[in-house]
Amino acid sequence: MSIEVKIPAVGESISSGVVSVWHKKSGDFVNPGDALFTLETDKVSTEIVAENAGVLETKAAEGQEVKIGEIVAIIDDSKIAPQKAVPAEKKATPENKKKVPAPQETKSVAGAKQKSTEAEVLSPAVRRIIEEEHLEPAKISGTGRDGRLTKGDALASVESKENKEDRKDRQAQPGNDRFTRKKMSPLRRKIAAQLVMAQQTAAILTTFNECDMSAVQALRAKVQDGFTKKNGLKLGFMSFFIKATVEALKAVPVVNGRIEEEDFIQNNFYDIGVAVGTERGLIVPIVRDADKKSFVELELDIAGYAVKAREGKLKIEDLQGGTFTISNGGVYGSLLSTPILNPPQSGILGMHKIMARPVAIDGKLEVRPMMYLALSYDHRAVDGKDAVTFLVKVKECIENPKKLPLDF
């Protein structure tokens, strides 16, 4: 009996994906749970596994874009698993003892074995980089355990490759090809579409303020050692801003809502998206029920998502939903920006670089660690007064963290 392998529904807003790599080829016998191929969507990459045992016949090529529900392979479950041949014992003879593989034959066998081993030990994240950048694993020196290739090795090879290409471009004579064309990844195409949609469907406006980070920096320094020893991870600034954001959303609920056709949906829960930059693009995993989480739980969520994002292991459910978003351009050195909404949300808070600069304090000039804050909002749903009130509330909570639930 032939069983169809179809592209599963991996998210409400996802209609297609790309078969980025086949882990099995036509003619291979597969067992339930075996990874058949990696499906790359506009949000995440996920391995699709076999649900039945049988012989595989692929119907889609690597790099091919496929729609949800499309048949990409057939598994013939009438075939049984091949029996492993048991080699017959041979008696040692003078001829057998003298027979030594030729050097070239030994090298070929070793090379084939090495390539097979490399294919087996490559992690999904490393494999994706190698495929997208057309790298040759055999030419990359692995620094991982037993010489395995790590993500850092792959990225270093990409950088080296780009440097060589840059030098080649600079040496190119007029008339030669001075640019390359490559298809945008599904994630980059989705980001582009989302940004355009946000600009075209919402009345985006941005209001600004600034906050003095002195109090938060002092409190963080005071509790950092005990927090780290107790929980095994450091206390960052993002958890303070998530706490402050929740307090501001409670004070100005309209910012936590969204417009849906002719209705306004008021969210009475606080699922905060935290924008994370990856080599593939910007993604926004969701911190669920942020109002119910302690600093430790928030930091665990943030650290866990960062690791998953770097390793390409985020699941679709990690990115779905969200009532409000925080983006921290300060980690890249941004001093001021106007973040774009993450539809259908009505607000996004932009954090920026902490910079020591002179400010007036009680009539005196002092140098303080200052951060500019930006709130972009959908003016169709949020009035200017509400937006300013929201941002002032965030500022007050950061400058006076005693207003936050300090559950370290």
C-alpha positions in Angstrom: 0.0 0.0 0.0 1.3 3.5 -0.9 1.1 6.1 1.8 1.2 9.8 0.8 3.5 12.1 2.7 2.0 15.6 2.7 3.2 19.0 4.0 1.5 19.3 7.4 -0.2 22.5 8.7 2.5 24.0 10.8 0.8 27.3 11.8 -2.4 29.3 11.2 -0.7 32.0 9.0 1.6 29.7 7.1 0.5 28.5 3.6 3.7 27.3 2.1 7.3 26.3 2.8 10.5 25.1 1.2 12.0 21.6 1.3 15.4 22.7 2.3 17.1 19.3 2.6 16.1 15.6 2.3 17.5 13.4 5.0 16.5 10.3 3.1 16.5 9.6 -0.6 14.3 7.6 -3.0 14.8 3.9 -2.4 15.7 4.2 1.3 13.8 2.1 3.8 12.5 4.4 6.5 11.0 3.6 10.0 8.5 5.6 12.0 10.2 8.6 13.5 12.9 8.8 10.9 13.5 12.4 9.8 12.5 12.6 6.1 13.3 16.2 5.3 13.5 19.7 6.7 10.7 22.1 6.0 11.7 25.7 6.1 8.8 28.2 6.5 8.7 32.0 6.9 9.0 31.6 10.6 10.8 28.4 11.6 12.5 25.3 10.2 11.1 21.9 11.3 12.0 18.3 10.6 9.2 16.2 9.1 9.4 12.6 10.2 8.0 9.3 8.8 4.8 8.0 10.4 5.0 4.6 8.7 7.7 2.1 7.7 8.4 1.4 4.1 10.4 2.4 1.0 10.5 6.1 0.3 9.9 7.7 -3.1 10.5 11.5 -3.1 8.3 13.8 -5.2 9.8 17.2 -4.5 13.3 18.4 -5.0 15.5 20.2 -2.5 14.9 23.9 -2.6 11.4 23.5 -4.0 8.6 25.6 -2.6 5.6 23.5 -1.6 2.1 24.3 -0.3 0.4 23.0 2.9 -1.2 19.7 2.0 0.9 19.1 -1.1 2.2 15.5 -1.6 6.1 15.5 -1.4 6.8 11.7 -1.1 5.3 8.2 -1.2 6.0 5.5 1.3 5.4 1.9 0.1 4.6 0.0 3.3 4.3 -3.3 1.5 8.1 -3.6 1.4 9.9 -5.0 4.4 13.1 -3.8 6.0 16.2 -5.2 4.3 18.0 -7.8 6.2 21.6 -7.1 7.1 23.8 -9.5 5.4 26.0 -11.5 7.7 29.4 -11.9 6.2 30.7 -15.4 5.9 33.9 -16.2 7.8 36.8 -16.8 5.5 39.7 -18.9 6.4 43.0 -17.1 6.2 45.0 -18.1 3.2 48.4 -16.9 2.0 46.6 -15.0 -0.8 44.2 -13.4 1.7 47.0 -12.4 3.9 49.0 -10.9 1.1 46.0 -9.0 -0.4 46.4 -5.3 0.7 44.1 -2.6 -0.7 45.8 -0.2 -3.0 46.5 3.2 -1.6 44.0 4.9 -4.0 41.3 2.4 -3.0 42.0 2.9 0.7 41.8 6.7 0.2 38.5 6.4 -1.7 36.9 4.2 1.0 38.1 6.5 3.8 36.8 9.5 1.9 33.4 8.0 1.4 33.2 7.0 5.0 34.3 10.5 6.1 31.6 12.1 4.0 28.9 9.8 5.3 30.0 10.5 8.9 30.0 14.2 8.2 26.4 14.1 6.9 25.2 12.2 9.9 26.8 14.5 12.6 25.8 17.9 11.1 23.3 19.7 13.2 20.2 21.2 11.5 21.6 24.7 12.1 25.0 23.8 10.6 23.4 21.9 7.7 21.2 24.9 6.8 24.1 27.3 6.7 26.1 24.9 4.5 23.2 24.4 2.1 22.3 28.1 1.8 25.9 29.2 1.3 26.9 26.3 -0.8 29.8 25.3 1.4 31.8 22.1 1.2 32.0 20.5 4.7 35.1 18.5 3.8 37.0 21.7 3.4 36.0 23.2 6.7 38.1 22.4 9.9 35.8 21.4 12.7 36.5 22.6 16.2 33.8 20.6 17.9 34.0 17.3 19.7 35.8 14.7 17.6 36.4 17.3 14.9 32.7 17.9 14.3 31.6 21.1 12.5 30.0 23.7 14.8 27.8 26.6 13.8 30.7 28.9 14.5 32.9 26.9 12.1 30.2 27.2 9.4 29.7 31.0 10.0 33.5 31.6 10.0 33.7 29.8 6.6 30.9 32.0 5.2 32.8 35.1 6.4 36.0 33.9 4.8 34.1 33.1 1.6 32.5 36.6 1.6 35.9 38.3 2.2 37.4 36.4 -0.8 34.4 37.4 -3.0 34.7 41.0 -1.9 38.4 41.0 -2.9 37.5 39.4 -6.2 34.8 42.1 -6.8 37.2 44.9 -6.1 39.6 43.4 -8.6 36.9 43.0 -11.3 37.4 45.0 -14.5 34.6 47.2 -15.9 32.1 45.2 -17.9 32.4 42.1 -15.7 29.5 40.9 -13.5 29.7 43.0 -10.3 26.7 41.6 -8.5 25.1 38.3 -7.8 21.4 37.4 -7.7 20.0 34.9 -5.3 16.5 34.0 -4.2 15.3 35.5 -0.9 14.8 33.0 1.8 11.2 32.3 2.9 11.8 34.1 6.2 13.2 37.2 4.5 10.3 37.3 2.0 7.8 37.0 4.9 9.6 39.8 6.8 9.4 42.0 3.7 5.7 41.3 3.2 4.9 41.9 6.9 6.7 45.3 6.9 4.9 46.5 3.8 1.5 45.2 5.2 2.1 47.0 8.5 2.8 50.3 6.8 -0.2 50.0 4.4 -2.8 48.7 6.9 -2.0 50.7 10.1 -1.8 54.4 10.9 1.7 54.1 12.5 2.9 56.9 14.7 5.9 57.0 17.1 6.2 58.9 20.3 9.5 59.3 22.2 10.8 59.7 25.7 14.0 59.0 27.7 14.7 57.3 30.9 17.5 57.4 33.5 18.9 53.9 33.9 20.8 54.7 37.1 18.4 53.1 39.6 17.9 49.9 37.5 21.7 49.6 37.0 22.3 50.0 40.7 19.6 47.5 41.7 20.8 45.0 39.1 24.5 45.3 40.3 23.3 44.8 43.9 21.4 41.6 43.4 23.4 40.2 40.4 25.8 37.9 42.4 23.1 36.3 44.5 20.7 36.0 41.5 23.4 34.3 39.4 24.5 31.9 42.2 20.9 31.0 43.0 19.6 30.5 39.5 22.6 29.8 37.3 21.9 32.7 34.9 22.5 36.5 34.9 19.8 39.1 35.4 19.5 41.3 32.3 17.7 44.6 31.6 15.0 43.0 29.3 13.2 41.4 32.2 12.9 44.9 33.9 11.4 46.3 30.7 9.0 43.4 30.4 7.8 44.0 33.9 7.5 47.7 33.3 5.7 47.1 30.0 3.1 44.9 31.8 2.5 47.6 34.4 2.0 50.2 31.6 -0.3 47.9 29.7 -2.4 47.5 32.8 -2.6 51.3 33.2 -3.4 51.8 29.5 -5.2 48.7 28.3 -6.0 49.9 24.8 -2.3 49.5 23.8 -2.7 45.8 24.5 -5.5 45.4 22.0 -5.9 45.1 18.2 -8.3 46.0 15.4 -10.1 43.2 13.7 -12.1 44.4 10.7 -14.7 46.7 12.3 -14.2 45.5 15.9 -11.6 46.3 18.5 -10.3 43.2 20.4 -9.2 44.0 24.0 -6.7 41.4 25.2 -6.9 40.8 29.0 -3.7 38.7 29.0 -0.1 39.7 28.5 1.9 37.7 25.9 4.9 39.8 25.2 6.9 39.3 22.1 10.7 39.8 22.4 12.3 40.5 19.0 15.5 38.4 18.5 17.9 39.0 15.6 19.3 35.9 13.9 21.6 35.4 10.9 18.4 34.5 9.0 16.4 37.6 10.0 14.3 39.0 12.8 12.0 36.7 14.7 9.7 37.4 17.7 9.3 34.5 20.2 6.5 35.1 22.8 6.9 35.2 26.6 3.5 33.8 27.6 1.6 35.3 30.6 4.4 37.7 31.4 2.4 39.3 34.2 2.4 36.0 36.1 6.2 35.3 35.8 9.0 36.2 38.2 12.3 37.7 37.1 13.8 34.2 37.1 11.1 32.8 34.9 11.4 35.7 32.5 15.2 35.4 32.2 14.8 31.6 31.7 12.3 32.2 28.8 14.5 34.9 27.2 17.7 32.7 27.5 15.9 29.6 26.2 14.5 31.5 23.2 17.9 33.0 22.4 19.5 29.5 22.3 16.7 28.0 20.2 16.9 30.9 17.8 20.7 30.5 17.3 20.3 26.8 16.8 17.3 27.0 14.5 15.2 25.0 16.9 12.3 27.4 17.6 8.9 25.8 17.1 5.9 27.5 15.4 4.0 27.7 18.7 6.9 29.7 20.1 6.1 32.5 17.7 2.3 32.5 17.4 0.2 35.1 19.1 1.5 37.9 21.2 -0.3 41.0 22.3 2.7 43.5 22.4 6.3 43.5 21.3 9.6 44.8 22.7 12.6 45.4 20.4 16.0 46.2 21.7 18.1 47.9 19.0 20.5 49.0 21.7 22.3 45.7 21.6 23.5 46.7 18.1 24.3 50.2 19.1 21.1 52.0 17.9 20.7 55.3 19.7 17.2 56.1 18.4 14.8 54.4 15.9 11.1 54.1 15.0 10.2 50.4 15.3 7.5 49.1 12.9 4.4 47.4 14.3 4.1 43.6 14.4 0.6 43.1 12.9 -2.1 42.8 14.2 -0.7 44.3 17.4 -1.3 47.9 18.2 2.0 48.8 19.9 5.7 48.1 19.9 8.3 49.4 22.4 11.8 50.2 21.1 14.7 50.1 23.6 18.0 51.7 22.6 21.7 52.1 23.6 22.5 53.2 27.2 24.7 56.3 26.8 26.2 58.5 29.5 25.3 62.1 28.9 24.8 65.3 30.8 21.2 66.0 32.1 19.8 68.5 34.5 19.0 67.1 37.9 17.5 69.5 40.5 19.0 72.4 38.7 22.5 70.8 38.5 24.2 69.2 35.5 25.0 65.6 36.1 26.2 62.8 33.8 23.7 59.9 33.9 23.2 56.6 31.9 20.3 57.5 29.7 18.2 55.5 27.2 15.8 56.8 24.6 12.5 55.0 24.4 10.2 54.8 21.4 6.6 53.6 21.2 5.2 53.0 17.7 1.5 52.5 17.8 -1.6 52.2 15.6 -3.2 55.6 15.8 -6.5 54.0 14.6 -6.8 52.3 18.0 -4.6 54.3 20.3 -4.9 58.1 20.8 -1.8 60.2 21.3 -2.7 60.8 25.0 -2.8 57.1 25.7 0.5 56.5 23.9 2.3 59.2 25.9 0.7 58.0 29.1 1.9 54.4 28.4 5.5 55.5 27.7 5.6 57.7 30.8 4.5 54.8 32.9 7.3 52.6 31.5 9.8 55.5 32.2 8.5 55.8 35.8 8.9 52.1 36.5 12.4 52.0 35.1 13.5 55.1 37.0 11.9 53.9 40.2 12.0 50.0 40.0 10.4 49.8 43.5 7.1 50.3 41.6 7.7 46.8 40.0 7.1 43.5 41.7 10.7 42.7 42.6 10.4 39.0 42.9 14.0 38.0 42.4 
